[in-house]
């Protein structure tokens, strides 16, 4: 399984994040495979906005596409996919709505404990 970091324009980001847009048409230059994760980072006016969403590739085809393009069927990754790739604590943190790039690249065990505590406290308030 590979994690592909991709730029995505705001007009496409929202429908993907909401689960309305369940496919991506991309240049076939990364060797996409079923089971790969797409870390889709919103990009506008030459800069990242800070919004990101994580999706898993469930199907791909080159049928009816321009040469060197692929259609990827995508959906939210389930817990088993995340647990296998990142481990239980990091997968749980992803599901709590934290920005995935922080979770995948910078979180320490101590950070995760503080984040989980903060979410639990916020839920009570």
Backbone as CSV, one residue per row, in Angstrom:
resi,resn,N_x,N_y,N_z,CA_x,CA_y,CA_z,C_x,C_y,C_z
1,UNK,0.839,-1.172,0.000,0.000,0.000,0.000,0.890,1.243,0.000
2,UNK,0.535,2.189,-0.849,1.272,3.443,-0.958,0.356,4.595,-0.585
3,UNK,0.904,5.621,0.050,0.160,6.852,0.325,0.612,7.882,-0.706
4,UNK,-0.324,8.346,-1.532,-0.042,9.348,-2.551,-0.548,10.697,-2.054
5,UNK,0.328,11.690,-1.968,-0.083,13.047,-1.614,-0.440,13.775,-2.897
6,UNK,-1.680,14.283,-2.965,-2.179,14.914,-4.179,-2.755,16.293,-3.888
7,UNK,-2.558,17.215,-4.818,-3.225,18.509,-4.754,-4.645,18.343,-5.290
8,UNK,-5.591,19.119,-4.719,-6.961,19.102,-5.212,-7.540,20.506,-5.076
9,UNK,-8.199,20.969,-6.119,-8.809,22.297,-6.105,-10.023,22.333,-5.183
10,UNK,-10.328,23.497,-4.603,-11.467,23.612,-3.685,-12.791,23.130,-4.272
11,UNK,-13.039,23.393,-5.564,-14.330,22.984,-6.140,-14.492,21.463,-6.177
12,UNK,-13.384,20.736,-6.122,-13.433,19.272,-6.064,-13.261,18.753,-4.642
13,UNK,-12.543,19.498,-3.812,-12.249,19.037,-2.457,-13.517,18.811,-1.642
14,UNK,-14.399,19.792,-1.613,-15.623,19.696,-0.803,-16.458,18.460,-1.147
15,UNK,-16.766,18.209,-2.436,-17.545,17.006,-2.753,-16.822,15.702,-2.392
16,UNK,-15.496,15.680,-2.531,-14.732,14.482,-2.146,-14.805,14.308,-0.630
17,UNK,-14.561,15.381,0.114,-14.583,15.309,1.581,-15.962,14.890,2.094
18,UNK,-17.024,15.343,1.421,-18.388,15.003,1.834,-18.828,13.620,1.365
19,UNK,-18.016,12.956,0.530,-18.358,11.624,0.041,-19.313,11.631,-1.138
20,UNK,-19.563,12.811,-1.725,-20.456,12.919,-2.888,-19.712,12.529,-4.159
21,UNK,-18.476,12.991,-4.299,-17.629,12.651,-5.444,-16.798,11.442,-5.038
22,UNK,-17.086,10.309,-5.639,-16.468,9.046,-5.228,-15.468,8.512,-6.261
23,UNK,-14.936,9.418,-7.068,-13.947,9.019,-8.073,-12.977,10.172,-8.300
24,UNK,-11.829,9.844,-8.837,-10.835,10.822,-9.252,-10.306,10.400,-10.608
25,UNK,-10.130,11.354,-11.501,-9.459,11.104,-12.772,-8.098,11.774,-12.660
26,UNK,-7.057,10.976,-12.760,-5.698,11.472,-12.539,-4.768,10.977,-13.636
27,UNK,-3.692,11.728,-13.835,-2.630,11.265,-14.725,-2.069,9.981,-14.128
28,UNK,-1.859,8.987,-14.965,-1.401,7.674,-14.497,0.130,7.651,-14.437
29,UNK,0.672,8.475,-13.536,2.125,8.606,-13.450,2.686,8.182,-12.094
30,UNK,1.842,7.560,-11.267,2.283,7.190,-9.917,2.144,5.700,-9.626
31,UNK,1.684,4.936,-10.586,1.521,3.503,-10.354,0.422,3.185,-9.362
32,UNK,-0.692,3.891,-9.443,-1.812,3.670,-8.521,-2.230,2.210,-8.520
33,UNK,-2.606,1.725,-7.333,-3.091,0.358,-7.165,-4.304,0.365,-6.244
34,UNK,-5.172,-0.623,-6.403,-6.278,-0.796,-5.463,-5.685,-0.981,-4.068
35,UNK,-6.224,-0.279,-3.091,-5.722,-0.345,-1.721,-4.813,0.816,-1.355
36,UNK,-4.319,1.549,-2.349,-3.490,2.727,-2.058,-4.325,3.795,-1.366
37,UNK,-3.663,4.614,-0.570,-4.322,5.737,0.090,-3.987,7.024,-0.650
38,UNK,-4.989,7.908,-0.771,-4.802,9.214,-1.375,-4.963,10.260,-0.287
39,UNK,-3.896,10.968,0.010,-3.956,12.096,0.931,-4.164,13.327,0.056
40,UNK,-5.400,13.781,-0.013,-5.778,14.845,-0.938,-5.781,16.169,-0.178
41,UNK,-4.864,17.060,-0.599,-4.652,18.333,0.097,-5.191,19.481,-0.755
42,UNK,-6.131,20.212,-0.176,-6.747,21.325,-0.902,-5.691,22.373,-1.258
43,UNK,-5.725,22.822,-2.511,-4.710,23.736,-3.045,-5.419,24.837,-3.830
44,UNK,-5.124,26.089,-3.481,-5.774,27.208,-4.156,-4.791,28.361,-4.300
45,UNK,-4.769,28.991,-5.471,-3.907,30.145,-5.738,-2.439,29.877,-5.396
46,UNK,-1.963,28.683,-5.738,-0.553,28.360,-5.557,-0.145,27.969,-4.150
47,UNK,-1.124,27.762,-3.257,-0.781,27.415,-1.872,-1.785,26.395,-1.315
48,UNK,-1.320,25.628,-0.346,-2.212,24.699,0.339,-3.051,25.469,1.354
49,UNK,-4.319,25.084,1.477,-5.234,25.767,2.395,-5.143,25.223,3.815
50,UNK,-4.584,24.029,3.982,-4.538,23.371,5.287,-5.590,22.291,5.422
51,UNK,-6.553,22.235,4.487,-7.567,21.185,4.506,-7.052,19.958,3.765
52,UNK,-7.353,18.793,4.298,-6.929,17.541,3.665,-7.935,16.456,3.984
53,UNK,-7.988,15.459,3.119,-8.870,14.310,3.326,-8.116,13.064,2.875
54,UNK,-8.362,11.964,3.557,-7.721,10.697,3.241,-8.758,9.748,2.652
55,UNK,-8.454,9.173,1.490,-9.342,8.225,0.811,-8.547,6.998,0.414
56,UNK,-9.242,5.886,0.213,-8.611,4.648,-0.239,-9.127,4.337,-1.643
57,UNK,-8.240,3.830,-2.517,-8.612,3.438,-3.877,-9.244,2.050,-3.819
58,UNK,-10.494,1.945,-4.317,-11.197,0.663,-4.286,-11.283,-0.008,-5.652
59,UNK,-11.055,0.769,-6.717,-11.145,0.248,-8.084,-10.445,1.242,-8.993
60,UNK,-9.851,0.760,-10.075,-9.288,1.682,-11.059,-9.455,1.120,-12.456
61,UNK,-9.541,2.045,-13.421,-9.667,1.650,-14.818,-9.099,2.742,-15.716
62,UNK,-8.596,2.316,-16.869,-8.155,3.262,-17.890,-9.156,3.321,-19.035
63,UNK,-10.238,2.544,-18.948,-11.269,2.543,-19.991,-11.871,3.931,-20.147
64,UNK,-12.087,4.331,-21.377,-12.752,5.596,-21.721,-12.005,6.825,-21.214
65,UNK,-10.698,6.712,-21.049,-9.885,7.841,-20.603,-8.898,8.241,-21.691
66,UNK,-8.421,9.484,-21.599,-7.337,9.920,-22.463,-6.114,9.040,-22.166
67,UNK,-5.211,8.982,-23.102,-3.979,8.222,-22.910,-3.256,8.705,-21.658
68,UNK,-2.758,7.769,-20.863,-2.001,8.038,-19.639,-2.838,8.639,-18.509
69,UNK,-4.147,8.425,-18.517,-5.010,8.834,-17.414,-5.742,7.623,-16.865
70,UNK,-6.139,7.717,-15.603,-6.803,6.619,-14.921,-7.972,7.168,-14.104
71,UNK,-9.036,6.386,-14.023,-10.155,6.714,-13.144,-10.020,5.868,-11.887
72,UNK,-10.042,6.519,-10.728,-9.910,5.849,-9.438,-11.215,5.951,-8.672
73,UNK,-11.783,4.829,-8.295,-12.927,4.839,-7.378,-12.358,4.985,-5.970
74,UNK,-12.935,5.894,-5.167,-12.385,6.175,-3.840,-13.485,6.170,-2.794
75,UNK,-13.088,5.875,-1.552,-14.014,5.954,-0.428,-13.198,6.195,0.841
76,UNK,-13.901,6.483,1.938,-13.226,6.637,3.217,-12.584,5.311,3.601
77,UNK,-11.349,5.346,4.098,-10.714,4.091,4.520,-11.378,3.561,5.787
78,UNK,-11.504,2.246,5.880,-12.065,1.666,7.099,-10.958,1.490,8.145
79,UNK,-11.341,1.133,9.329,-10.369,1.043,10.415,-9.270,0.039,10.121
80,UNK,-9.598,-1.109,9.507,-8.582,-2.130,9.223,-7.494,-1.590,8.316
81,UNK,-7.868,-0.825,7.284,-6.883,-0.246,6.366,-5.965,0.698,7.128
82,UNK,-6.534,1.571,7.940,-5.730,2.540,8.681,-4.875,1.864,9.739
83,UNK,-5.431,0.885,10.420,-4.688,0.186,11.462,-3.474,-0.526,10.867
84,UNK,-3.652,-1.170,9.721,-2.546,-1.876,9.085,-1.449,-0.920,8.633
85,UNK,-1.821,0.263,8.171,-0.838,1.202,7.628,-0.194,2.058,8.704
86,UNK,-0.968,2.512,9.700,-0.473,3.534,10.619,-0.472,3.134,12.085
87,UNK,-1.139,2.081,12.443,-1.217,1.695,13.844,-2.468,2.235,14.513
88,UNK,-2.865,1.594,15.592,-4.153,1.879,16.239,-4.314,3.327,16.666
89,UNK,-3.364,3.894,17.409,-3.541,5.255,17.920,-3.649,6.283,16.805
90,UNK,-2.802,6.161,15.796,-2.830,7.132,14.710,-4.107,6.985,13.890
91,UNK,-4.566,5.766,13.679,-5.810,5.562,12.943,-6.981,6.143,13.718
92,UNK,-7.001,5.944,15.018,-8.083,6.481,15.837,-8.072,8.003,15.777
93,UNK,-6.921,8.583,15.792,-6.805,10.035,15.731,-7.316,10.550,14.381
94,UNK,-7.033,9.844,13.298,-7.546,10.245,11.996,-9.060,10.293,12.006
95,UNK,-9.687,9.313,12.629,-11.142,9.260,12.655,-11.759,10.357,13.502
96,UNK,-10.985,10.976,14.377,-11.522,12.046,15.200,-11.469,13.393,14.495
97,UNK,-11.072,13.409,13.251,-11.155,14.623,12.459,-9.924,15.499,12.462
98,UNK,-8.800,15.000,12.927,-7.589,15.798,12.882,-7.029,15.822,11.475
99,UNK,-6.391,16.912,11.131,-5.831,17.101,9.802,-4.828,15.976,9.526
100,UNK,-5.076,15.138,8.527,-4.277,13.917,8.346,-2.778,14.130,8.220
101,UNK,-2.334,15.217,7.629,-0.895,15.396,7.449,-0.197,15.491,8.798
102,UNK,-0.828,16.115,9.777,-0.278,16.205,11.131,-0.182,14.814,11.743
103,UNK,-1.212,14.038,11.574,-1.244,12.703,12.163,-0.198,11.800,11.524
104,UNK,-0.081,11.862,10.202,0.801,10.936,9.505,2.276,11.311,9.628
105,UNK,2.588,12.587,9.789,3.991,12.985,9.735,4.562,13.506,11.044
106,UNK,3.750,14.073,11.929,4.322,14.785,13.053,3.876,14.310,14.435
107,UNK,2.842,13.522,14.525,2.300,13.156,15.829,3.237,12.233,16.595
108,UNK,3.432,12.534,17.872,4.129,11.625,18.773,3.079,10.954,19.639
109,UNK,3.451,9.919,20.357,2.496,9.271,21.250,1.956,10.260,22.276
110,UNK,2.818,11.159,22.765,2.383,12.160,23.738,1.365,13.119,23.105
111,UNK,1.612,13.550,21.869,0.665,14.414,21.161,-0.689,13.737,21.026
112,UNK,-0.666,12.442,20.667,-1.915,11.719,20.483,-2.694,11.632,21.783
113,UNK,-2.020,11.365,22.893,-2.697,11.304,24.193,-3.358,12.638,24.517
114,UNK,-2.639,13.757,24.301,-3.203,15.081,24.561,-4.386,15.353,23.651
115,UNK,-4.299,14.967,22.384,-5.387,15.202,21.440,-6.629,14.411,21.822
116,UNK,-6.433,13.167,22.198,-7.576,12.338,22.589,-8.232,12.910,23.836
117,UNK,-7.436,13.351,24.804,-7.991,13.961,26.014,-8.770,15.215,25.669
118,UNK,-8.242,16.046,24.781,-8.911,17.296,24.415,-10.256,17.005,23.725
119,UNK,-10.298,16.000,22.877,-11.550,15.647,22.216,-12.560,15.145,23.236
120,UNK,-12.128,14.282,24.163,-13.034,13.763,25.172,-13.598,14.898,26.031
121,UNK,-12.776,15.850,26.414,-13.227,16.984,27.213,-14.212,17.821,26.424
122,UNK,-13.929,18.087,25.169,-14.818,18.897,24.330,-16.183,18.225,24.155
123,UNK,-16.181,16.901,24.075,-17.446,16.181,23.912,-18.329,16.334,25.145
124,UNK,-17.725,16.448,26.309,-18.485,16.566,27.563,-19.101,17.949,27.703
125,UNK,-18.372,18.973,27.238,-18.838,20.356,27.400,-20.066,20.663,26.626
